[in-house]
Each structure stands twice: as C-alpha cells, then as structure tokens.
Amino acid sequence: MRKEDFYKGVKTVGFVTFIPFMLAAGPLSGYFVGDFLQKKFNLSSYVVLFSVAIGFIAGVMEMVRILKAVARMNRK
C-alpha cells in the first residue's frame, strides 16, 4: 500500500467520523439560539422548535457537503 493511499484513507475516515458530530451540533445550537431568543424577546415556545428544525436541516446539508467532498476525493 502506498503512503498516499493510506493518507487518503485516513482523511476519508476522518471526514466520515465527523458526520455524527455535525448532525448533533446543528439541533443543539438551534436549541440554544431558540431558547435565548425565547427568553430575550418573550416569544412562544415554537421559536425553539423552529430553530431546532433549522439546525437539523443545516446539519443534514453539511453532511451532504461532506459526503460529496469524500466522493470527490476518492475519485481522484
């Protein structure tokens, strides 16, 4: 096995391992932002749900971006 192939594999594993953290970070940050906005401006509790949903969507979009980057990297 060549050194370049080994490092490409390590890089791929690093990217793929990062996906669960991205999926968890989106809704968590959305919760904290929504909770802050709810308390700061006396908004309804739907703001928290909306911001968590936006965070989840952002996490999924980031996951798709990472998977496309990994696929592009493995084609080279």
PyMOL Python script that loads the backbone (N, CA, C, O; Angstrom):
from pymol import cmd

cmd.read_pdbstr("""\
ATOM      1  N   MET A   1       0.844  -1.176   0.000  1.00  0.00           N
ATOM      2  CA  MET A   1       0.000   0.000   0.000  1.00  0.00           C
ATOM      3  C   MET A   1       0.889   1.239   0.000  1.00  0.00           C
ATOM      4  O   MET A   1       1.826   1.357   0.790  1.00  0.00           O
ATOM      5  N   ARG A   2       0.571   2.152  -0.902  1.00  0.00           N
ATOM      6  CA  ARG A   2       1.347   3.382  -0.977  1.00  0.00           C
ATOM      7  C   ARG A   2       0.969   4.319   0.152  1.00  0.00           C
ATOM      8  O   ARG A   2      -0.126   4.256   0.711  1.00  0.00           O
ATOM      9  N   LYS A   3       1.912   5.190   0.467  1.00  0.00           N
ATOM     10  CA  LYS A   3       1.688   6.171   1.523  1.00  0.00           C
ATOM     11  C   LYS A   3       0.523   7.091   1.193  1.00  0.00           C
ATOM     12  O   LYS A   3      -0.267   7.435   2.072  1.00  0.00           O
ATOM     13  N   GLU A   4       0.411   7.492  -0.072  1.00  0.00           N
ATOM     14  CA  GLU A   4      -0.656   8.400  -0.495  1.00  0.00           C
ATOM     15  C   GLU A   4      -2.026   7.762  -0.316  1.00  0.00           C
ATOM     16  O   GLU A   4      -2.973   8.424   0.110  1.00  0.00           O
ATOM     17  N   ASP A   5      -2.134   6.476  -0.641  1.00  0.00           N
ATOM     18  CA  ASP A   5      -3.406   5.769  -0.462  1.00  0.00           C
ATOM     19  C   ASP A   5      -3.767   5.661   1.015  1.00  0.00           C
ATOM     20  O   ASP A   5      -4.933   5.791   1.387  1.00  0.00           O
ATOM     21  N   PHE A   6      -2.770   5.425   1.847  1.00  0.00           N
ATOM     22  CA  PHE A   6      -3.016   5.329   3.284  1.00  0.00           C
ATOM     23  C   PHE A   6      -3.542   6.651   3.829  1.00  0.00           C
ATOM     24  O   PHE A   6      -4.512   6.670   4.586  1.00  0.00           O
ATOM     25  N   TYR A   7      -2.908   7.756   3.447  1.00  0.00           N
ATOM     26  CA  TYR A   7      -3.337   9.063   3.947  1.00  0.00           C
ATOM     27  C   TYR A   7      -4.701   9.464   3.393  1.00  0.00           C
ATOM     28  O   TYR A   7      -5.474  10.145   4.066  1.00  0.00           O
ATOM     29  N   LYS A   8      -4.991   9.039   2.165  1.00  0.00           N
ATOM     30  CA  LYS A   8      -6.315   9.293   1.601  1.00  0.00           C
ATOM     31  C   LYS A   8      -7.378   8.537   2.399  1.00  0.00           C
ATOM     32  O   LYS A   8      -8.462   9.066   2.645  1.00  0.00           O
ATOM     33  N   GLY A   9      -7.072   7.302   2.803  1.00  0.00           N
ATOM     34  CA  GLY A   9      -8.000   6.531   3.624  1.00  0.00           C
ATOM     35  C   GLY A   9      -8.199   7.145   4.998  1.00  0.00           C
ATOM     36  O   GLY A   9      -9.320   7.189   5.506  1.00  0.00           O
ATOM     37  N   VAL A  10      -7.127   7.616   5.595  1.00  0.00           N
ATOM     38  CA  VAL A  10      -7.229   8.263   6.909  1.00  0.00           C
ATOM     39  C   VAL A  10      -8.058   9.541   6.808  1.00  0.00           C
ATOM     40  O   VAL A  10      -8.868   9.833   7.688  1.00  0.00           O
ATOM     41  N   LYS A  11      -7.856  10.288   5.749  1.00  0.00           N
ATOM     42  CA  LYS A  11      -8.620  11.519   5.538  1.00  0.00           C
ATOM     43  C   LYS A  11     -10.103  11.195   5.345  1.00  0.00           C
ATOM     44  O   LYS A  11     -10.963  11.902   5.869  1.00  0.00           O
ATOM     45  N   THR A  12     -10.400  10.154   4.610  1.00  0.00           N
ATOM     46  CA  THR A  12     -11.789   9.738   4.393  1.00  0.00           C
ATOM     47  C   THR A  12     -12.439   9.325   5.703  1.00  0.00           C
ATOM     48  O   THR A  12     -13.572   9.716   5.984  1.00  0.00           O
ATOM     49  N   VAL A  13     -11.739   8.547   6.499  1.00  0.00           N
ATOM     50  CA  VAL A  13     -12.290   8.125   7.792  1.00  0.00           C
ATOM     51  C   VAL A  13     -12.511   9.329   8.699  1.00  0.00           C
ATOM     52  O   VAL A  13     -13.497   9.383   9.433  1.00  0.00           O
ATOM     53  N   GLY A  14     -11.607  10.283   8.652  1.00  0.00           N
ATOM     54  CA  GLY A  14     -11.770  11.498   9.457  1.00  0.00           C
ATOM     55  C   GLY A  14     -13.002  12.284   9.061  1.00  0.00           C
ATOM     56  O   GLY A  14     -13.744  12.760   9.921  1.00  0.00           O
ATOM     57  N   PHE A  15     -13.222  12.423   7.764  1.00  0.00           N
ATOM     58  CA  PHE A  15     -14.405  13.143   7.292  1.00  0.00           C
ATOM     59  C   PHE A  15     -15.685  12.418   7.697  1.00  0.00           C
ATOM     60  O   PHE A  15     -16.625  13.040   8.191  1.00  0.00           O
ATOM     61  N   VAL A  16     -15.721  11.108   7.488  1.00  0.00           N
ATOM     62  CA  VAL A  16     -16.932  10.333   7.775  1.00  0.00           C
ATOM     63  C   VAL A  16     -17.199  10.278   9.282  1.00  0.00           C
ATOM     64  O   VAL A  16     -18.358  10.252   9.697  1.00  0.00           O
ATOM     65  N   THR A  17     -16.164  10.259  10.092  1.00  0.00           N
ATOM     66  CA  THR A  17     -16.336  10.254  11.537  1.00  0.00           C
ATOM     67  C   THR A  17     -16.897  11.584  12.031  1.00  0.00           C
ATOM     68  O   THR A  17     -17.541  11.633  13.079  1.00  0.00           O
ATOM     69  N   PHE A  18     -16.664  12.641  11.301  1.00  0.00           N
ATOM     70  CA  PHE A  18     -17.125  13.971  11.676  1.00  0.00           C
ATOM     71  C   PHE A  18     -18.633  14.152  11.487  1.00  0.00           C
ATOM     72  O   PHE A  18     -19.219  15.057  12.081  1.00  0.00           O
ATOM     73  N   ILE A  19     -19.269  13.311  10.674  1.00  0.00           N
ATOM     74  CA  ILE A  19     -20.687  13.461  10.331  1.00  0.00           C
ATOM     75  C   ILE A  19     -21.599  13.411  11.556  1.00  0.00           C
ATOM     76  O   ILE A  19     -22.451  14.291  11.680  1.00  0.00           O
ATOM     77  N   PRO A  20     -21.483  12.443  12.471  1.00  0.00           N
ATOM     78  CA  PRO A  20     -22.394  12.438  13.628  1.00  0.00           C
ATOM     79  C   PRO A  20     -22.287  13.690  14.488  1.00  0.00           C
ATOM     80  O   PRO A  20     -23.282  14.147  15.050  1.00  0.00           O
ATOM     81  N   PHE A  21     -21.098  14.239  14.591  1.00  0.00           N
ATOM     82  CA  PHE A  21     -20.935  15.460  15.366  1.00  0.00           C
ATOM     83  C   PHE A  21     -21.660  16.635  14.697  1.00  0.00           C
ATOM     84  O   PHE A  21     -22.253  17.472  15.377  1.00  0.00           O
ATOM     85  N   MET A  22     -21.607  16.688  13.376  1.00  0.00           N
ATOM     86  CA  MET A  22     -22.318  17.738  12.654  1.00  0.00           C
ATOM     87  C   MET A  22     -23.829  17.580  12.807  1.00  0.00           C
ATOM     88  O   MET A  22     -24.551  18.565  12.961  1.00  0.00           O
ATOM     89  N   LEU A  23     -24.301  16.336  12.764  1.00  0.00           N
ATOM     90  CA  LEU A  23     -25.736  16.115  12.911  1.00  0.00           C
ATOM     91  C   LEU A  23     -26.217  16.447  14.318  1.00  0.00           C
ATOM     92  O   LEU A  23     -27.369  16.842  14.494  1.00  0.00           O
ATOM     93  N   ALA A  24     -25.370  16.297  15.308  1.00  0.00           N
ATOM     94  CA  ALA A  24     -25.750  16.639  16.682  1.00  0.00           C
ATOM     95  C   ALA A  24     -25.580  18.126  16.964  1.00  0.00           C
ATOM     96  O   ALA A  24     -26.349  18.701  17.734  1.00  0.00           O
ATOM     97  N   ALA A  25     -24.595  18.746  16.357  1.00  0.00           N
ATOM     98  CA  ALA A  25     -24.309  20.154  16.650  1.00  0.00           C
ATOM     99  C   ALA A  25     -25.379  21.087  16.102  1.00  0.00           C
ATOM    100  O   ALA A  25     -25.666  22.117  16.714  1.00  0.00           O
ATOM    101  N   GLY A  26     -25.973  20.752  14.968  1.00  0.00           N
ATOM    102  CA  GLY A  26     -26.989  21.614  14.375  1.00  0.00           C
ATOM    103  C   GLY A  26     -28.204  21.800  15.273  1.00  0.00           C
ATOM    104  O   GLY A  26     -28.540  22.934  15.614  1.00  0.00           O
ATOM    105  N   PRO A  27     -28.874  20.715  15.667  1.00  0.00           N
ATOM    106  CA  PRO A  27     -30.037  20.876  16.550  1.00  0.00           C
ATOM    107  C   PRO A  27     -29.684  21.440  17.927  1.00  0.00           C
ATOM    108  O   PRO A  27     -30.465  22.199  18.500  1.00  0.00           O
ATOM    109  N   LEU A  28     -28.527  21.081  18.457  1.00  0.00           N
ATOM    110  CA  LEU A  28     -28.133  21.622  19.763  1.00  0.00           C
ATOM    111  C   LEU A  28     -27.934  23.130  19.702  1.00  0.00           C
ATOM    112  O   LEU A  28     -28.417  23.861  20.567  1.00  0.00           O
ATOM    113  N   SER A  29     -27.233  23.587  18.696  1.00  0.00           N
ATOM    114  CA  SER A  29     -27.042  25.033  18.580  1.00  0.00           C
ATOM    115  C   SER A  29     -28.371  25.715  18.287  1.00  0.00           C
ATOM    116  O   SER A  29     -28.613  26.824  18.764  1.00  0.00           O
ATOM    117  N   GLY A  30     -29.231  25.071  17.512  1.00  0.00           N
ATOM    118  CA  GLY A  30     -30.557  25.625  17.267  1.00  0.00           C
ATOM    119  C   GLY A  30     -31.372  25.734  18.538  1.00  0.00           C
ATOM    120  O   GLY A  30     -32.103  26.705  18.730  1.00  0.00           O
ATOM    121  N   TYR A  31     -31.251  24.741  19.408  1.00  0.00           N
ATOM    122  CA  TYR A  31     -31.967  24.791  20.679  1.00  0.00           C
ATOM    123  C   TYR A  31     -31.486  25.967  21.530  1.00  0.00           C
ATOM    124  O   TYR A  31     -32.299  26.710  22.079  1.00  0.00           O
ATOM    125  N   PHE A  32     -30.181  26.132  21.637  1.00  0.00           N
ATOM    126  CA  PHE A  32     -29.656  27.201  22.481  1.00  0.00           C
ATOM    127  C   PHE A  32     -29.992  28.583  21.920  1.00  0.00           C
ATOM    128  O   PHE A  32     -30.308  29.502  22.675  1.00  0.00           O
ATOM    129  N   VAL A  33     -29.924  28.725  20.605  1.00  0.00           N
ATOM    130  CA  VAL A  33     -30.285  30.005  19.994  1.00  0.00           C
ATOM    131  C   VAL A  33     -31.773  30.273  20.181  1.00  0.00           C
ATOM    132  O   VAL A  33     -32.162  31.386  20.534  1.00  0.00           O
ATOM    133  N   GLY A  34     -32.607  29.260  19.947  1.00  0.00           N
ATOM    134  CA  GLY A  34     -34.047  29.431  20.123  1.00  0.00           C
ATOM    135  C   GLY A  34     -34.430  29.720  21.560  1.00  0.00           C
ATOM    136  O   GLY A  34     -35.313  30.538  21.814  1.00  0.00           O
ATOM    137  N   ASP A  35     -33.777  29.059  22.501  1.00  0.00           N
ATOM    138  CA  ASP A  35     -34.042  29.303  23.915  1.00  0.00           C
ATOM    139  C   ASP A  35     -33.645  30.723  24.309  1.00  0.00           C
ATOM    140  O   ASP A  35     -34.352  31.389  25.066  1.00  0.00           O
ATOM    141  N   PHE A  36     -32.510  31.175  23.789  1.00  0.00           N
ATOM    142  CA  PHE A  36     -32.072  32.542  24.059  1.00  0.00           C
ATOM    143  C   PHE A  36     -33.079  33.552  23.507  1.00  0.00           C
ATOM    144  O   PHE A  36     -33.466  34.497  24.194  1.00  0.00           O
ATOM    145  N   LEU A  37     -33.494  33.339  22.260  1.00  0.00           N
ATOM    146  CA  LEU A  37     -34.450  34.262  21.643  1.00  0.00           C
ATOM    147  C   LEU A  37     -35.791  34.252  22.374  1.00  0.00           C
ATOM    148  O   LEU A  37     -36.429  35.292  22.534  1.00  0.00           O
ATOM    149  N   GLN A  38     -36.207  33.077  22.809  1.00  0.00           N
ATOM    150  CA  GLN A  38     -37.479  32.960  23.523  1.00  0.00           C
ATOM    151  C   GLN A  38     -37.436  33.742  24.832  1.00  0.00           C
ATOM    152  O   GLN A  38     -38.382  34.456  25.163  1.00  0.00           O
ATOM    153  N   LYS A  39     -36.356  33.611  25.562  1.00  0.00           N
ATOM    154  CA  LYS A  39     -36.245  34.301  26.844  1.00  0.00           C
ATOM    155  C   LYS A  39     -35.988  35.805  26.664  1.00  0.00           C
ATOM    156  O   LYS A  39     -36.497  36.621  27.432  1.00  0.00           O
ATOM    157  N   LYS A  40     -35.199  36.160  25.652  1.00  0.00           N
ATOM    158  CA  LYS A  40     -34.838  37.561  25.454  1.00  0.00           C
ATOM    159  C   LYS A  40     -36.025  38.400  24.975  1.00  0.00           C
ATOM    160  O   LYS A  40     -36.214  39.524  25.438  1.00  0.00           O
ATOM    161  N   PHE A  41     -36.818  37.866  24.059  1.00  0.00           N
ATOM    162  CA  PHE A  41     -37.897  38.634  23.447  1.00  0.00           C
ATOM    163  C   PHE A  41     -39.291  38.148  23.839  1.00  0.00           C
ATOM    164  O   PHE A  41     -40.275  38.577  23.238  1.00  0.00           O
ATOM    165  N   ASN A  42     -39.398  37.268  24.829  1.00  0.00           N
ATOM    166  CA  ASN A  42     -40.673  36.716  25.294  1.00  0.00           C
ATOM    167  C   ASN A  42     -41.502  36.147  24.145  1.00  0.00           C
ATOM    168  O   ASN A  42     -42.676  36.485  23.993  1.00  0.00           O
ATOM    169  N   LEU A  43     -40.898  35.299  23.353  1.00  0.00           N
ATOM    170  CA  LEU A  43     -41.579  34.673  22.228  1.00  0.00           C
ATOM    171  C   LEU A  43     -42.178  33.342  22.655  1.00  0.00           C
ATOM    172  O   LEU A  43     -41.898  32.857  23.751  1.00  0.00           O
ATOM    173  N   SER A  44     -42.995  32.753  21.803  1.00  0.00           N
ATOM    174  CA  SER A  44     -43.621  31.475  22.139  1.00  0.00           C
ATOM    175  C   SER A  44     -42.596  30.343  22.032  1.00  0.00           C
ATOM    176  O   SER A  44     -41.483  30.534  21.542  1.00  0.00           O
ATOM    177  N   SER A  45     -42.994  29.177  22.498  1.00  0.00           N
ATOM    178  CA  SER A  45     -42.077  28.036  22.510  1.00  0.00           C
ATOM    179  C   SER A  45     -41.848  27.469  21.110  1.00  0.00           C
ATOM    180  O   SER A  45     -40.964  26.634  20.916  1.00  0.00           O
ATOM    181  N   TYR A  46     -42.633  27.916  20.143  1.00  0.00           N
ATOM    182  CA  TYR A  46     -42.439  27.441  18.776  1.00  0.00           C
ATOM    183  C   TYR A  46     -41.127  27.942  18.179  1.00  0.00           C
ATOM    184  O   TYR A  46     -40.611  27.356  17.228  1.00  0.00           O
ATOM    185  N   VAL A  47     -40.602  29.000  18.725  1.00  0.00           N
ATOM    186  CA  VAL A  47     -39.321  29.519  18.238  1.00  0.00           C
ATOM    187  C   VAL A  47     -38.220  28.489  18.466  1.00  0.00           C
ATOM    188  O   VAL A  47     -37.343  28.312  17.621  1.00  0.00           O
ATOM    189  N   VAL A  48     -38.269  27.820  19.596  1.00  0.00           N
ATOM    190  CA  VAL A  48     -37.261  26.792  19.894  1.00  0.00           C
ATOM    191  C   VAL A  48     -37.394  25.638  18.911  1.00  0.00           C
ATOM    192  O   VAL A  48     -36.395  25.160  18.375  1.00  0.00           O
ATOM    193  N   LEU A  49     -38.618  25.189  18.673  1.00  0.00           N
ATOM    194  CA  LEU A  49     -38.829  24.087  17.729  1.00  0.00           C
ATOM    195  C   LEU A  49     -38.382  24.472  16.322  1.00  0.00           C
ATOM    196  O   LEU A  49     -37.765  23.676  15.615  1.00  0.00           O
ATOM    197  N   PHE A  50     -38.699  25.699  15.929  1.00  0.00           N
ATOM    198  CA  PHE A  50     -38.308  26.172  14.608  1.00  0.00           C
ATOM    199  C   PHE A  50     -36.788  26.234  14.479  1.00  0.00           C
ATOM    200  O   PHE A  50     -36.238  25.816  13.460  1.00  0.00           O
ATOM    201  N   SER A  51     -36.117  26.743  15.482  1.00  0.00           N
ATOM    202  CA  SER A  51     -34.660  26.867  15.406  1.00  0.00           C
ATOM    203  C   SER A  51     -33.978  25.499  15.466  1.00  0.00           C
ATOM    204  O   SER A  51     -32.933  25.305  14.845  1.00  0.00           O
ATOM    205  N   VAL A  52     -34.554  24.551  16.205  1.00  0.00           N
ATOM    206  CA  VAL A  52     -34.002  23.189  16.209  1.00  0.00           C
ATOM    207  C   VAL A  52     -34.164  22.561  14.829  1.00  0.00           C
ATOM    208  O   VAL A  52     -33.258  21.887  14.341  1.00  0.00           O
ATOM    209  N   ALA A  53     -35.319  22.781  14.201  1.00  0.00           N
ATOM    210  CA  ALA A  53     -35.539  22.244  12.852  1.00  0.00           C
ATOM    211  C   ALA A  53     -34.568  22.865  11.853  1.00  0.00           C
ATOM    212  O   ALA A  53     -34.027  22.167  10.996  1.00  0.00           O
ATOM    213  N   ILE A  54     -34.350  24.163  11.959  1.00  0.00           N
ATOM    214  CA  ILE A  54     -33.392  24.828  11.073  1.00  0.00           C
ATOM    215  C   ILE A  54     -31.986  24.274  11.308  1.00  0.00           C
ATOM    216  O   ILE A  54     -31.232  24.060  10.358  1.00  0.00           O
ATOM    217  N   GLY A  55     -31.636  24.043  12.578  1.00  0.00           N
ATOM    218  CA  GLY A  55     -30.328  23.459  12.886  1.00  0.00           C
ATOM    219  C   GLY A  55     -30.176  22.057  12.335  1.00  0.00           C
ATOM    220  O   GLY A  55     -29.100  21.689  11.862  1.00  0.00           O
ATOM    221  N   PHE A  56     -31.244  21.268  12.390  1.00  0.00           N
ATOM    222  CA  PHE A  56     -31.192  19.915  11.839  1.00  0.00           C
ATOM    223  C   PHE A  56     -31.015  19.955  10.326  1.00  0.00           C
ATOM    224  O   PHE A  56     -30.236  19.185   9.765  1.00  0.00           O
ATOM    225  N   ILE A  57     -31.735  20.851   9.673  1.00  0.00           N
ATOM    226  CA  ILE A  57     -31.605  20.985   8.220  1.00  0.00           C
ATOM    227  C   ILE A  57     -30.188  21.414   7.856  1.00  0.00           C
ATOM    228  O   ILE A  57     -29.612  20.912   6.890  1.00  0.00           O
ATOM    229  N   ALA A  58     -29.631  22.334   8.620  1.00  0.00           N
ATOM    230  CA  ALA A  58     -28.258  22.773   8.365  1.00  0.00           C
ATOM    231  C   ALA A  58     -27.274  21.616   8.558  1.00  0.00           C
ATOM    232  O   ALA A  58     -26.316  21.483   7.796  1.00  0.00           O
ATOM    233  N   GLY A  59     -27.509  20.779   9.577  1.00  0.00           N
ATOM    234  CA  GLY A  59     -26.646  19.621   9.805  1.00  0.00           C
ATOM    235  C   GLY A  59     -26.715  18.626   8.662  1.00  0.00           C
ATOM    236  O   GLY A  59     -25.694  18.067   8.260  1.00  0.00           O
ATOM    237  N   VAL A  60     -27.909  18.402   8.137  1.00  0.00           N
ATOM    238  CA  VAL A  60     -28.067  17.478   7.005  1.00  0.00           C
ATOM    239  C   VAL A  60     -27.390  18.045   5.755  1.00  0.00           C
ATOM    240  O   VAL A  60     -26.738  17.317   5.006  1.00  0.00           O
ATOM    241  N   MET A  61     -27.551  19.342   5.542  1.00  0.00           N
ATOM    242  CA  MET A  61     -26.891  19.958   4.385  1.00  0.00           C
ATOM    243  C   MET A  61     -25.373  19.847   4.496  1.00  0.00           C
ATOM    244  O   MET A  61     -24.693  19.600   3.501  1.00  0.00           O
ATOM    245  N   GLU A  62     -24.852  20.027   5.683  1.00  0.00           N
ATOM    246  CA  GLU A  62     -23.402  19.898   5.889  1.00  0.00           C
ATOM    247  C   GLU A  62     -22.957  18.456   5.684  1.00  0.00           C
ATOM    248  O   GLU A  62     -21.875  18.211   5.151  1.00  0.00           O
ATOM    249  N   MET A  63     -23.785  17.497   6.105  1.00  0.00           N
ATOM    250  CA  MET A  63     -23.464  16.087   5.901  1.00  0.00           C
ATOM    251  C   MET A  63     -23.387  15.774   4.406  1.00  0.00           C
ATOM    252  O   MET A  63     -22.477  15.073   3.963  1.00  0.00           O
ATOM    253  N   VAL A  64     -24.329  16.288   3.640  1.00  0.00           N
ATOM    254  CA  VAL A  64     -24.322  16.063   2.194  1.00  0.00           C
ATOM    255  C   VAL A  64     -23.072  16.677   1.575  1.00  0.00           C
ATOM    256  O   VAL A  64     -22.457  16.083   0.689  1.00  0.00           O
ATOM    257  N   ARG A  65     -22.698  17.865   2.040  1.00  0.00           N
ATOM    258  CA  ARG A  65     -21.491  18.515   1.523  1.00  0.00           C
ATOM    259  C   ARG A  65     -20.244  17.692   1.828  1.00  0.00           C
ATOM    260  O   ARG A  65     -19.354  17.570   0.986  1.00  0.00           O
ATOM    261  N   ILE A  66     -20.180  17.127   3.032  1.00  0.00           N
ATOM    262  CA  ILE A  66     -19.031  16.303   3.412  1.00  0.00           C
ATOM    263  C   ILE A  66     -18.984  15.029   2.580  1.00  0.00           C
ATOM    264  O   ILE A  66     -17.916  14.619   2.125  1.00  0.00           O
ATOM    265  N   LEU A  67     -20.151  14.398   2.378  1.00  0.00           N
ATOM    266  CA  LEU A  67     -20.176  13.169   1.575  1.00  0.00           C
ATOM    267  C   LEU A  67     -19.784  13.431   0.127  1.00  0.00           C
ATOM    268  O   LEU A  67     -19.120  12.599  -0.492  1.00  0.00           O
ATOM    269  N   LYS A  68     -20.185  14.574  -0.421  1.00  0.00           N
ATOM    270  CA  LYS A  68     -19.765  14.923  -1.778  1.00  0.00           C
ATOM    271  C   LYS A  68     -18.260  15.146  -1.836  1.00  0.00           C
ATOM    272  O   LYS A  68     -17.610  14.751  -2.804  1.00  0.00           O
ATOM    273  N   ALA A  69     -17.705  15.775  -0.809  1.00  0.00           N
ATOM    274  CA  ALA A  69     -16.255  16.003  -0.772  1.00  0.00           C
ATOM    275  C   ALA A  69     -15.501  14.684  -0.676  1.00  0.00           C
ATOM    276  O   ALA A  69     -14.459  14.515  -1.308  1.00  0.00           O
ATOM    277  N   VAL A  70     -16.024  13.751   0.111  1.00  0.00           N
ATOM    278  CA  VAL A  70     -15.375  12.438   0.240  1.00  0.00           C
ATOM    279  C   VAL A  70     -15.451  11.690  -1.087  1.00  0.00           C
ATOM    280  O   VAL A  70     -14.470  11.073  -1.503  1.00  0.00           O
ATOM    281  N   ALA A  71     -16.593  11.737  -1.750  1.00  0.00           N
ATOM    282  CA  ALA A  71     -16.721  11.067  -3.037  1.00  0.00           C
ATOM    283  C   ALA A  71     -15.782  11.672  -4.064  1.00  0.00           C
ATOM    284  O   ALA A  71     -15.164  10.944  -4.841  1.00  0.00           O
ATOM    285  N   ARG A  72     -15.665  13.006  -4.081  1.00  0.00           N
ATOM    286  CA  ARG A  72     -14.757  13.688  -4.988  1.00  0.00           C
ATOM    287  C   ARG A  72     -13.311  13.301  -4.694  1.00  0.00           C
ATOM    288  O   ARG A  72     -12.510  13.109  -5.609  1.00  0.00           O
ATOM    289  N   MET A  73     -12.990  13.189  -3.414  1.00  0.00           N
ATOM    290  CA  MET A  73     -11.623  12.864  -3.010  1.00  0.00           C
ATOM    291  C   MET A  73     -11.267  11.434  -3.409  1.00  0.00           C
ATOM    292  O   MET A  73     -10.128  11.162  -3.789  1.00  0.00           O
ATOM    293  N   ASN A  74     -12.232  10.522  -3.325  1.00  0.00           N
ATOM    294  CA  ASN A  74     -11.957   9.124  -3.654  1.00  0.00           C
ATOM    295  C   ASN A  74     -11.901   8.881  -5.160  1.00  0.00           C
ATOM    296  O   ASN A  74     -11.326   7.887  -5.603  1.00  0.00           O
ATOM    297  N   ARG A  75     -12.493   9.779  -5.953  1.00  0.00           N
ATOM    298  CA  ARG A  75     -12.426   9.630  -7.413  1.00  0.00           C
ATOM    299  C   ARG A  75     -11.045   9.959  -7.951  1.00  0.00           C
ATOM    300  O   ARG A  75     -10.634   9.417  -8.977  1.00  0.00           O
ATOM    301  N   LYS A  76     -10.333  10.830  -7.279  1.00  0.00           N
ATOM    302  CA  LYS A  76      -9.005  11.262  -7.760  1.00  0.00           C
ATOM    303  C   LYS A  76      -7.979  10.189  -7.607  1.00  0.00           C
ATOM    304  O   LYS A  76      -6.817  10.391  -7.962  1.00  0.00           O
TER     305      LYS A  76
END
""", "prot")
cmd.dss("prot")
cmd.show_as("cartoon", "prot")
cmd.util.cbc("prot")
cmd.orient("prot")
